[in-house]
C-alpha cells in the first residue's frame, strides 16, 4: 500500500511536469508560428488566452459541481487528456496547413483542459497524503513544475537549434512522453481521495469568506506576474534586446524556470512565514519588471527576467498554503476556485501585453514616439506593456499584507458544517 501511495505521489509530480510542457512550449514557438503561419501577435496571445481560458473553465466547473465529480477518476484522466491535446497540436497543423491555427487552437484547448484538471486536483491529492509538513510538500509539488519548465525550454531550444524550426512538431511529440509516463503511473497507483469541501452549495459558500477573496486576488496577481514574464520573455529578449533566440530562451526562459524552481525548492526545505515571503516577492517583482522594461542593457534585462522567476516563485503556491491554513476544510472546491483565479490572471495579462504591442505598432503616435527614442514601435509596445501591467505585482503584494491581518477569519458556515 505504501509503495502504491508513493507511486501516486510520483505520478502527481510527473503530471505537474507535464503542466510545464503544456504551459511553456507554445511561447517558445511564438516566433516560429509567426513566420511559418503568418500569425499576428494578437493571435499568438490568443493561444495563451485559450490555454488559460480552458483551464479556467475546468476550474469553474469543478468549483460549482465538486460534490458530483469523482476526484480520483478525474486525476487519473488528466495526463491522458494532455497527451491527446499535444498530439493534435503537433500533428494536425502539418497535415492541414491551411487551417494550421485552428488545429493549434484545438490542441491547446484540449491539453489545457487536462492542465486545468491537474491544477484543481494535484494540490488536494498531495495534501491528502500524510506528511509532517504539508506546506513544504506542496512547495515541492510546485517546484517540480518549475524544473519541468527548465527541461522543456532547454530540450525544445536545443532540438530546434540542431534540427531546425521546421521540425518543431517532432519536439512536441517527444515531450508527449512525459504525460504518457504519468498516465501509466496513475493507472497502478493508490490515489488518496481528497475532501471535496465547499459545503452543500459547492464553492459558493467559500466566496463569503474574506480570506478566500483576498487569496483569490493574490493568486490572480501571482498568475499574471508569472505568466507575463514566462510567456513573453523569449520574444521580448529577441525583439527588444536583439538577443539571439537560442540564447534568449536558455538565459531568459530556462533561467526564469530555474529560479522559479530554486525558490520553491528552498521553501520546501527551509520555508516559513508564507505571507511575508509572498508579499516581499510581489514587491520585488515590481522592481524587476521596471528594470526589464526600461533597461537598454541586454545583460541587465536577462538578469531581471530570470530573477523575476525567483521572486514570483511562491506567489501561486504560497497563496494556496496561506489559504489552506485559514480554511482547512475547503477541499477540492477551494482549490478549484483558487485555480480559477490564477488562470484568469494567467490568461488575461499576457493577452493584454500582446494587444498593447499590436496597438503601438498600428498607432501613428506610437510610431512617432518610438522614432524619437530610436527604437521600433514593436519594441516600444513591448516595453510599455510590460511596465503598465506591472501594476498587478503591487495589487498582489497589498492583498497579501491585508490577508496577514485576517488570519483569524473563520470559515463560512458551509465549510464549518463540512468539517463537522
C-alpha positions as CSV (number, residue, x, y, z in Angstrom):
1,X,0.0,0.0,0.0
2,X,2.8,2.4,0.9
3,X,4.5,1.7,-2.4
4,X,1.4,2.5,-4.3
5,X,0.9,5.7,-2.4
6,X,4.5,6.7,-3.3
7,X,3.6,5.9,-6.9
8,X,0.6,8.2,-6.7
9,X,2.9,11.0,-5.4
10,X,5.4,10.4,-8.2
11,X,2.5,10.4,-10.7
12,X,1.4,13.8,-9.3
13,X,4.9,15.2,-9.7
14,X,5.2,13.9,-13.2
15,X,1.8,15.3,-14.2
16,X,3.0,18.6,-12.7
17,X,6.0,18.4,-15.1
18,X,3.5,17.8,-17.9
19,X,1.8,21.0,-17.0
20,X,5.1,22.8,-17.6
21,X,5.2,21.3,-21.1
22,X,1.6,22.4,-22.0
23,X,2.2,25.9,-20.4
24,X,5.6,26.8,-21.7
25,X,6.1,25.1,-25.0
26,X,3.8,27.4,-27.1
27,X,5.5,30.7,-26.1
28,X,8.9,29.2,-27.2
29,X,7.3,28.7,-30.7
30,X,5.7,32.1,-30.9
31,X,8.1,33.5,-33.5
32,X,8.3,30.2,-35.3
33,X,4.5,30.2,-35.7
34,X,4.6,33.9,-36.7
35,X,7.0,33.2,-39.5
36,X,5.6,29.8,-40.6
37,X,1.9,30.5,-40.4
38,X,1.9,34.4,-40.7
39,X,0.2,34.9,-37.3
40,X,-0.2,38.3,-35.6
41,X,0.9,39.0,-32.0
42,X,-2.8,39.2,-31.0
43,X,-3.4,35.7,-32.4
44,X,-0.3,34.4,-30.7
45,X,-1.5,36.0,-27.5
46,X,-5.0,34.4,-28.1
47,X,-3.4,31.0,-27.8
48,X,-2.4,31.9,-24.3
49,X,-6.0,33.0,-23.6
50,X,-7.3,29.7,-25.0
51,X,-4.8,27.9,-22.8
52,X,-5.7,29.5,-19.6
53,X,-9.3,30.1,-20.6
54,X,-9.8,26.3,-21.0
55,X,-8.1,25.7,-17.6
56,X,-10.4,28.4,-16.1
57,X,-13.5,26.7,-17.5
58,X,-12.5,23.4,-15.9
59,X,-11.7,25.2,-12.6
60,X,-15.2,26.8,-12.5
61,X,-16.9,23.5,-13.4
62,X,-15.1,21.8,-10.5
63,X,-15.8,24.7,-8.2
64,X,-19.6,24.5,-8.9
65,X,-20.0,20.8,-9.1
66,X,-17.3,19.4,-6.9
67,X,-19.9,17.4,-4.9
68,X,-20.9,15.5,-8.0
69,X,-17.5,14.7,-9.6
70,X,-15.1,11.9,-8.7
71,X,-11.7,13.4,-8.0
72,X,-9.8,10.1,-8.1
73,X,-11.2,9.2,-11.6
74,X,-10.6,12.8,-12.7
75,X,-7.0,12.9,-11.6
76,X,-6.3,9.7,-13.5
77,X,-7.6,11.3,-16.7
78,X,-5.5,14.5,-16.5
79,X,-2.3,13.2,-18.3
80,X,-4.4,11.3,-20.8
81,X,-6.2,14.5,-21.9
82,X,-2.9,16.3,-22.0
83,X,-1.4,13.6,-24.3
84,X,-4.4,13.8,-26.7
85,X,-4.1,17.6,-27.0
86,X,-0.4,17.7,-27.5
87,X,-0.6,15.1,-30.4
88,X,-3.3,17.2,-32.1
89,X,-1.2,20.3,-31.6
90,X,1.9,18.7,-33.1
91,X,0.5,16.6,-35.9
92,X,-2.5,18.3,-37.5
93,X,-1.1,21.7,-38.5
94,X,1.4,19.9,-40.7
95,X,-1.3,17.6,-42.2
96,X,-3.7,20.6,-42.8
97,X,-1.5,23.8,-43.0
98,X,-4.4,25.8,-44.5
99,X,-6.1,25.5,-41.1
100,X,-3.0,25.4,-39.0
101,X,-4.2,28.0,-36.5
102,X,-7.5,26.2,-36.0
103,X,-5.6,23.0,-35.1
104,X,-3.1,24.8,-32.9
105,X,-6.1,26.3,-31.0
106,X,-7.9,23.0,-30.8
107,X,-4.9,21.2,-29.5
108,X,-4.3,24.0,-27.0
109,X,-7.9,23.8,-25.8
110,X,-7.7,20.0,-25.2
111,X,-4.3,19.8,-23.4
112,X,-5.2,22.9,-21.4
113,X,-8.4,21.1,-20.1
114,X,-6.1,18.4,-18.8
115,X,-3.9,21.0,-17.3
116,X,-6.9,22.6,-15.6
117,X,-7.9,19.2,-14.1
118,X,-4.3,18.9,-12.8
119,X,-4.4,22.4,-11.2
120,X,-7.6,21.6,-9.4
121,X,-6.7,18.1,-8.3
122,X,-3.0,17.7,-7.8
123,X,-2.7,20.0,-4.8
124,X,-5.6,18.5,-2.8
125,X,-4.4,15.0,-3.7
126,X,-0.9,15.7,-2.5
127,X,-2.3,17.4,0.6
128,X,-4.3,14.2,1.4
129,X,-1.0,12.2,1.6
130,X,0.2,12.2,5.2
131,X,3.2,14.5,5.7
132,X,5.0,16.1,8.7
133,X,5.0,19.4,6.8
134,X,2.2,19.7,4.2
135,X,3.2,23.2,3.2
136,X,6.7,22.1,2.3
137,X,5.3,19.1,0.4
138,X,3.1,21.5,-1.5
139,X,6.1,23.7,-2.4
140,X,7.9,20.6,-3.6
141,X,5.0,19.7,-5.9
142,X,5.1,23.1,-7.4
143,X,8.9,23.1,-7.7
144,X,8.5,20.0,-10.0
145,X,6.5,22.3,-12.3
146,X,9.4,24.8,-12.3
147,X,12.0,22.2,-13.0
148,X,9.8,20.9,-15.8
149,X,9.9,24.4,-17.3
150,X,13.7,24.3,-17.3
151,X,13.7,20.9,-19.0
152,X,11.1,21.9,-21.6
153,X,12.8,25.1,-22.6
154,X,16.3,23.5,-22.9
155,X,15.0,20.4,-24.7
156,X,12.9,22.4,-27.2
157,X,15.5,25.1,-27.8
158,X,18.4,22.6,-28.3
159,X,16.2,20.4,-30.5
160,X,15.1,23.2,-32.8
161,X,18.7,24.5,-32.9
162,X,20.0,21.1,-34.0
163,X,17.2,20.0,-36.3
164,X,15.7,23.5,-37.4
165,X,12.5,25.2,-36.6
166,X,10.6,23.4,-39.4
167,X,10.7,20.2,-37.2
168,X,9.1,21.9,-34.2
169,X,6.4,19.3,-34.2
170,X,8.8,16.5,-33.5
171,X,10.0,18.2,-30.3
172,X,6.3,18.4,-29.2
173,X,5.8,14.7,-29.9
174,X,8.9,13.8,-27.9
175,X,7.7,15.8,-24.9
176,X,4.4,14.0,-25.1
177,X,6.2,11.0,-23.5
178,X,6.0,12.8,-20.1
179,X,2.2,12.8,-19.7
180,X,2.2,9.2,-21.1
181,X,4.5,8.2,-18.3
182,X,2.2,9.9,-15.8
183,X,-0.8,8.1,-17.2
184,X,1.0,4.7,-16.7
185,X,1.9,5.6,-13.1
186,X,-1.6,6.7,-12.2
187,X,-3.0,3.5,-13.6
188,X,-1.4,1.4,-10.9
189,X,-1.3,3.9,-8.0
190,X,-3.3,4.0,-4.8
191,X,-4.7,7.6,-5.0
192,X,-5.9,9.1,-1.8
193,X,-9.4,10.6,-2.0
194,X,-9.2,14.4,-1.2
195,X,-12.1,16.2,0.6
196,X,-14.5,17.8,-1.8
197,X,-15.2,20.7,0.5
198,X,-17.3,23.8,-0.1
199,X,-20.3,22.6,1.7
200,X,-23.6,21.6,0.1
201,X,-23.6,24.7,-2.1
202,X,-20.3,23.7,-3.8
203,X,-17.8,26.5,-3.7
204,X,-20.4,29.3,-3.4
205,X,-20.2,29.4,0.4
206,X,-16.4,30.0,0.3
207,X,-17.0,33.3,-1.5
208,X,-18.4,34.7,1.7
209,X,-15.1,34.3,3.4
210,X,-12.8,37.4,3.4
211,X,-9.6,35.3,3.5
212,X,-10.8,33.4,0.4
213,X,-11.4,36.6,-1.6
214,X,-8.0,38.0,-0.7
215,X,-6.3,34.8,-1.6
216,X,-8.1,34.8,-5.0
217,X,-6.7,38.3,-5.6
218,X,-3.2,37.1,-4.6
219,X,-3.3,34.1,-6.9
220,X,-4.7,36.2,-9.7
221,X,-1.8,38.6,-9.5
222,X,0.6,35.8,-9.0
223,X,-0.6,34.0,-12.1
224,X,-0.5,37.3,-14.0
225,X,3.1,38.2,-12.9
226,X,4.4,34.7,-13.6
227,X,2.7,34.2,-16.9
228,X,3.6,37.6,-18.4
229,X,7.3,37.1,-17.9
230,X,7.3,33.4,-18.7
231,X,5.1,33.6,-21.8
232,X,6.8,36.7,-23.3
233,X,10.4,36.9,-22.1
234,X,11.7,34.8,-25.1
235,X,10.1,37.1,-27.7
236,X,10.9,40.2,-25.6
237,X,14.6,39.4,-25.3
238,X,14.8,38.6,-29.0
239,X,12.8,41.5,-30.4
240,X,13.6,44.3,-27.9
241,X,17.1,43.4,-26.8
242,X,18.3,41.8,-30.0
243,X,19.4,38.6,-28.3
244,X,19.5,35.5,-30.5
245,X,16.6,33.2,-29.8
246,X,18.6,30.2,-28.6
247,X,20.4,32.5,-26.1
248,X,17.2,34.3,-25.0
249,X,15.4,31.0,-24.5
250,X,18.1,29.5,-22.4
251,X,19.3,32.6,-20.5
252,X,15.8,34.1,-20.3
253,X,13.0,31.4,-20.1
254,X,15.1,28.5,-18.9
255,X,16.9,30.6,-16.2
256,X,13.5,32.0,-15.2
257,X,12.2,28.5,-14.7
258,X,15.4,27.5,-12.8
259,X,14.9,30.5,-10.5
260,X,11.3,29.6,-10.1
261,X,12.3,26.0,-9.1
262,X,15.1,27.3,-6.8
263,X,12.7,29.5,-4.9
264,X,10.1,26.7,-4.4
265,X,12.8,24.1,-3.6
266,X,14.3,26.4,-0.9
267,X,10.9,27.0,0.6
268,X,10.2,23.2,0.6
269,X,13.4,22.7,2.5
270,X,13.6,25.7,4.8
271,X,10.5,27.8,4.3
272,X,8.4,29.6,7.0
273,X,6.2,32.7,7.3
274,X,4.5,32.2,3.9
275,X,2.6,35.6,3.9
276,X,5.8,37.6,4.4
277,X,7.5,35.5,1.6
278,X,4.7,36.2,-0.8
279,X,4.4,39.9,-0.1
280,X,8.1,40.5,-0.5
281,X,8.2,38.5,-3.7
282,X,5.4,40.6,-5.2
283,X,7.1,43.9,-4.4
284,X,10.5,42.7,-5.7
285,X,8.8,41.7,-8.9
286,X,7.6,45.2,-9.4
287,X,11.2,46.5,-9.3
288,X,12.4,43.7,-11.7
289,X,9.6,44.4,-14.2
290,X,10.6,48.1,-14.3
291,X,14.3,47.1,-14.8
292,X,13.4,44.8,-17.7
293,X,11.1,47.3,-19.3
294,X,13.4,50.3,-19.1
295,X,16.8,48.9,-19.4
296,X,18.8,49.2,-22.7
297,X,21.4,46.7,-21.5
298,X,20.7,43.2,-22.7
299,X,22.5,41.6,-19.8
300,X,20.5,43.6,-17.2
301,X,17.2,42.7,-19.0
302,X,18.1,39.0,-18.9
303,X,19.0,39.2,-15.2
304,X,15.7,41.0,-14.4
305,X,13.7,38.4,-16.3
306,X,15.5,35.5,-14.6
307,X,15.3,36.9,-11.1
308,X,11.6,37.5,-11.5
309,X,11.3,33.7,-11.5
310,X,12.8,33.5,-8.0
311,X,10.7,36.4,-6.6
312,X,7.4,35.2,-8.1
313,X,8.1,31.5,-7.2
314,X,6.0,31.3,-4.1
315,X,3.1,33.7,-5.0
316,X,0.9,31.0,-6.6
317,X,1.7,28.0,-4.2
318,X,2.1,30.5,-1.3
319,X,-1.5,31.7,-1.9
320,X,-2.7,28.1,-1.6
321,X,-0.6,27.4,1.5
322,X,-1.8,30.6,3.3
323,X,-5.5,29.9,2.5
324,X,-5.3,26.2,3.5
325,X,-4.0,27.3,6.9
326,X,-7.1,29.6,7.3
327,X,-9.7,27.3,5.7
328,X,-8.5,23.8,6.4
329,X,-11.8,22.2,5.3
330,X,-12.0,23.9,1.9
331,X,-11.1,20.7,-0.1
332,X,-11.3,20.4,-3.9
333,X,-13.9,23.2,-4.1
334,X,-11.4,25.7,-2.5
335,X,-8.5,24.6,-4.8
336,X,-10.8,24.8,-7.8
337,X,-11.7,28.4,-7.1
338,X,-8.1,29.3,-6.4
339,X,-7.1,27.7,-9.7
340,X,-9.8,29.7,-11.4
341,X,-8.4,33.0,-10.0
342,X,-4.8,32.1,-11.0
343,X,-5.8,31.0,-14.5
344,X,-7.8,34.2,-15.0
345,X,-4.7,36.3,-14.3
346,X,-2.5,34.0,-16.4
347,X,-4.8,34.3,-19.4
348,X,-5.8,37.9,-19.3
349,X,-2.5,39.7,-18.7
350,X,-0.3,38.0,-21.4
351,X,-3.1,38.7,-23.9
352,X,-3.1,42.4,-22.8
353,X,0.6,42.6,-23.4
354,X,0.1,41.3,-27.0
355,X,-2.8,43.8,-27.5
356,X,-0.7,46.7,-26.2
357,X,2.2,45.7,-28.5
358,X,-0.1,45.5,-31.6
359,X,-1.8,48.8,-30.7
360,X,1.6,50.6,-30.6
361,X,2.6,49.1,-33.9
362,X,-0.7,50.2,-35.5
363,X,-0.7,53.7,-34.0
364,X,0.8,56.8,-35.6
365,X,1.6,58.3,-32.2
366,X,3.2,55.0,-31.1
367,X,5.4,55.0,-34.2
368,X,6.3,58.7,-33.7
369,X,7.2,58.1,-30.0
370,X,9.3,55.1,-31.0
371,X,11.1,57.1,-33.7
372,X,12.1,59.8,-31.1
373,X,13.5,57.0,-28.9
374,X,15.3,55.5,-31.8
375,X,13.6,52.1,-31.4
376,X,10.8,50.4,-33.4
377,X,7.1,50.7,-32.5
378,X,7.1,46.9,-31.8
379,X,9.9,47.4,-29.2
380,X,8.2,50.4,-27.6
381,X,4.9,48.5,-27.4
382,X,6.5,45.5,-25.6
383,X,8.3,47.8,-23.2
384,X,5.2,49.9,-22.4
385,X,3.1,46.8,-22.0
386,X,5.5,45.2,-19.5
387,X,5.7,48.4,-17.5
388,X,1.9,49.1,-17.5
389,X,1.0,45.6,-16.4
390,X,3.5,45.5,-13.5
391,X,0.7,47.2,-11.5
392,X,-0.6,43.6,-10.8
393,X,2.5,43.0,-8.6
394,X,1.6,45.9,-6.4
395,X,-2.0,44.7,-6.1
396,X,-0.9,41.2,-5.2
397,X,1.5,42.5,-2.5
398,X,-1.2,44.7,-1.0
399,X,-3.6,41.7,-0.8
400,X,-1.0,39.6,0.9
401,X,-0.4,42.3,3.6
402,X,-4.2,42.6,4.2
403,X,-4.5,38.8,4.4
404,X,-1.8,38.7,7.1
405,X,-4.1,40.8,9.3
406,X,-7.1,38.4,8.8
407,X,-5.5,35.2,10.0
408,X,-8.3,34.6,12.5
409,X,-11.0,34.9,9.8
410,X,-13.4,32.0,10.3
411,X,-14.6,29.7,7.5
412,X,-18.0,30.2,6.1
413,X,-20.9,28.3,7.7
414,X,-21.0,25.8,4.8
415,X,-17.3,25.0,5.2
416,X,-17.7,24.7,9.0
417,X,-20.6,22.2,8.5
418,X,-18.5,20.3,6.0
419,X,-15.7,20.0,8.6
420,X,-18.2,18.6,11.2
